[in-house]
Amino acid sequence: MPYNPSLSLATTASGMLGGVSRAVTEQVPLSSITLSSVIDVIVYAVVSASVGYCVKMALDITRKKIFKNKTQ
């Protein structure tokens, strides 16, 4: 798959939004941030980005199959 800067930006933004929204919804005070909570947010961001990437790949494959069938 060719490199596309907009995909990197979208993936990074969605990971950040996921991590920040989780921190806000849990109302984490700044003084209670620990290494384990930072690791939790990192893991959550990685999982979010991975799911987004897998969904994108699945949509790309589906699109190729649909257009391949239309041209035949």
Residue pairs with C-beta under 8 A, 6 or more apart in sequence:
1 57
1 60
7 56
10 52
11 49
11 52
11 53
12 49
14 48
14 49
14 52
15 45
15 46
15 48
15 49
16 45
18 44
18 45
18 48
19 41
19 42
19 44
19 45
19 48
22 41
22 44
23 41
28 37
